[in-house]
Amino acid sequence: MNVLLVEDDVGIGRFISHGLRARGLTVHWERVGRQVQKLAASGRFNAIILDLLLPDSDGLDLCRAIRKAELGIPILVLTARTGLDDRLDGFSAGADDYLGKPFAFLELVARVKALLARDKLRKPDPIVMGPLRIDASTNVATWEGKPIEMAGRSFAMLMALAQARGDVISRDDLLDEIWGDAIVTDNALDACASALRRSLSAVTDRLVVAAKRGEGFSLQLLDSEEPTPSN
């Protein structure tokens, strides 16, 4: 199980990371909030431990943004803000649990385990990029609420690219994601990308499957005034 820890205090961050890893969990530690929304949307994590007082972000704003993006990943707020109004604000922002500092580590472990157990029962989060919404539980992708017609492999490629949030995914990783252990030629990936482009172009010119020579593909969401890049 993977935990995203967002904590700027080095001592606390190391203490939590080492303690959770010793209990068999995988921990990714961020000291600022800049990448938190992107990481939360990646689908890699089963729970988030979120400090509210970050050097570049307000933890409550991050919590709200994660919930606005329809990400159901459980969030444990861990903060020195322990007043009743603070706790109510945390729950109002979408936190699933709230633990004040200083804290007993065994209590933190118990709360994290409870959130991880809850995460096993939830459906996959939809992936949202602007007007694009991908529902992995139903294999349906929509643009501004309108279904995008595509084959199953095109859907798998779209979902993988959307999860990367604009980053390039290597050709090998995409082949594994779409075909698994099946043996296919490299040309199959190019054909899949072409089919996906046709499906997307039927509903919008703002979603571009961009190829980076020798590396892989990315999904770019253009502003309405941006020109479409050549592939």
N, C-alpha and C positions, 0 to 999 in steps of 0.2 A: 504494500500500500504506500502511496506517495503523498507526502505532506509538503505544502508550500508554506514556508515560514517567512513572515515579513516583519523584521525586527531590526532597528538601527543600533541598538545597544550591543556592542561586541561581546561583552561578558554574558549577557542573557542569551544572545543568539547561539554562542558556542555551547553553553550549558544545555539549552533545549535540543540543539542539533545532536550533540553527542549522546544525550540521554535517550532520545527517540530512536536513534540509529542502533543503540545497544539493545533496544527492544524489537529490532527487526524491521523498522520502518525506514523508508527512503525519504530523506529530507533535502529539499532545495531551499537554500537560504538567500533571501533578498534583503538588503539593508536600506533600500529606498523603494518608493512606490512606482517608479517610472514604468517598469515592465510588468507590474502585477496584473493588470487587466488582460494583457496579451497572454500571460502564463495561465491565468485562470481559464481563459477561453481555449487553451490548447488541448484540453481533455486529458492531460497527463496526471492531474492531481485529484486525490480523493477527499482532501480537506485543506483548509487554509487556517493558519494561526496568524492573526493580523493585529499588529500594534497600531494604535491610533495616532501617535505622535511621531510622524516621520519627517525627515528633514526637507523633503520635496513635495509631500502630499499630506492631505488629511485622510486618515484611515476611514472615517465615516463616508467621505465622498467616494473612496474606492469601493467600499461595501455597497453603496447605492448603485454605483456604475455596474458592478458585477450582477446585481439583481436586475437592473434595467436591461442588461443583455440576456436575460432569461437563463442565467447560469445557476443551476441549483446546487452547486458545490457547497458543502457545509462550511460555515465560517465561525471560528472561535475568536472573539475579540479578546486580546490580552493587553491590558493597559493600566496605567496609574490613575486613570479617571474612574473613580469608584463610587461617586455619588449616585443617588437614585435617579436623578435626571439624566446623568451620563449613561447609566445602564438602559434607561428607557429609550434614549436617543439611539443607542447601539442596536437594540432590538427593532426599533422603527426603521433603521437603515437597512435591515435585513440580516443581522447577525443571528446565528442559531444558538450561540452560547456566549457568555461574557464572564471573564475571569480577571480579577483585579491583581495588580502588583502591590506588594510582594505576594508570591503564591507558593504553595507546596507542590513540588514536582509530581508527586504521586497523584495529586488531584488533577493536575494538568493531563497526565497520562490517561486517567480514567475518563476525563471529558473528551480527549481526542479519540479514544477507543469507541466511545459512544457515538461520536460523529462519523467515524469510519464505518461502524455497523449500519448507521442510517444511510450512508452513501451507497452501500451495496444494494439497497432496495429501490433507489431512485432510477428513473429512466434517463437515458443519455440526454445531455443538454442540447438544445438546438444550437447551431452555429449561425451567428448573425454578423453580416458585413453590410452595413448600410441597409438598403432595401432587400438584400439577399438574406433568405432564411432557409436553413437546411435542417430538416428534422430527421435525425439518424434512426429514430425509433419507427418511423413510417416510410423511410426512403423517399421522402418528398422534398423537393426544393422549390421555392417560390421567389419571385421577384415582384415586389410591391403587391404581394398577395396572389399573384397569378402563377399557377403551376408552370414549371419548366419541364418540358417533355424531353426525356433522355433515357438511354439504355443504362443497364446496371453498372457497367464498367465506367461509363462517363460520370455517373453519380459518385462512384467510389473515388474517381480522380478529383471531382469537384470538392468533395468533402475533405480529402487530404490537403488539397491546395488551400481551401478556405481556412482550415485549422492552422496553417502556417502564417496566416495574416500578412501576406505580401512577401514573405521570405521565399527564397528559391529552395525547392525540394529536389534532391538529386534524382537522376533517372533510375538508378538502382533502387532507391527507397520507394519510388512510385511503382516500379514493377512489382516489388514485394507487397506493397499496399493493395494493389489492384488485382494481381494474379496469384499472390501467395507463392506456393512452391511450384506452380505450373511453369513449364519451360516455354517461353515465348521469345520471339525475335524482338530486337530493339525497335524495329519498325512498327510493331504493334502499339507501342507507347505513342509514337507520333500519330498513328491513325486514331487512337483514342483521344488525343488532344484535339485533333481536327474535328472529330465528331462532337466533342464538348463545345468547341468554339461555335459550331453550327447551332447547337441547342441554345447556347446563351445569346447568340446574335438574333435569334427569333423573338427575344423578349426585351433586349436592351443592348446598347453599344457601349455601356459603361463598365462591363465586366470583361476583362481581357486575360486570356490565357497566354502569358508571355513566355517565350522560350529563351533560355540563356545558353548559347552555344557551348557544348562540351560539359555543361553542368546539370541543367534540369529545367524545371518549369516553376512559374509562380502565377498567382491569381492577383490581378491588379484591379482595384475599384477606382475608376476615374471620376473626377468631378465633372459635372455636366458640360463645363466649358473646355475641358482638356481634350486635345486631339488624341485619337487612338494611336498607340505606338505600333511600329512595325514589328513583326515577330521574326 
